Amino acid sequence: MQSVEKYGQLKAVGLLIGGISSFQIGATLAKGLFPLFGPTGMVGLRVCMAALILLAIWRPTRMTLTPAAWKLLLPYGASVAVMNFCFYVALVRLPLGIVVALEFTGPLTLALTGSRRWLDLCWALFVITGLYLLLRPETTAVTGTLHHLDLFGICAALFSGCGWIVYILTGTQMGKVLDAGQATTLGMSTAGILLLPCLIPTIPTVITHPWQGGAALSVAVLSSAVPYILDMMAMRRLKPKDLGILLSMEPMLGAISGWIFLGEGLSAARWVGVLCIVIASLGNVLTAKKVAAH
């Protein structure tokens, strides 16, 4: 019985890592489309296209929604809309790795809430140290002046983190009352309705630039459809606090994706910050296994 439970937890971790990786690759592709669609237009295209794809696959009916699901649907869908909108607004002003690191303050707060084990606080301190090294102002090599991050971008990323908290809490509950595909479809559709004002102005541009419109469709698949389904499947097996700590891998993958695909290099100090977050993530998983084994 314990081996089956451990396998289920490892499977959930694998699903979560797959969702994070898909999201980051889609984010790098989306940033390349900002000059044509803008960040708000891109988020409208991405979420609404993803909703249409999911609706075509799962086709939920009115009978799908139970009273418990109805209560969770609006906050779950709104959290998806807020996360995506604020993330893209921040992404046009800050490097991908920095945006993801700031956004992580949401799950970090969730992970720290109600913590009773000293090991949890230890891993949280690693994450805080990593965030400090990632986000501190740095002196530019060319001019020697101190470079500060864009304030509006910082605020947008932090708001995205707040949406992430609601997404984790409501998504965990949605995963208990609905199938993962159905829950993701309904949540994404709700987010798509809320983001329709961002989508409508982009329609003429999509018609005149079909190749870029196809690229936007790829973003919808990579950054919305695939990761949200994998997240929902993982949420069915992980507690909200554990899920929040595991998602601390996001800054690492975001920084690597930004470096490889966008040329957004990081300083040595910021790579150390990434390493701190990796240590916190792995430490949490390993110590959780040891506790479960007793």
Summary of the structure (lengths in Angstrom):
residues: 294
radius of gyration: 18.9
end to end distance: 13.5
largest distance: 62.9
contacts: 1088
relative contact order: 0.22
helix: 84%
strand: 1%
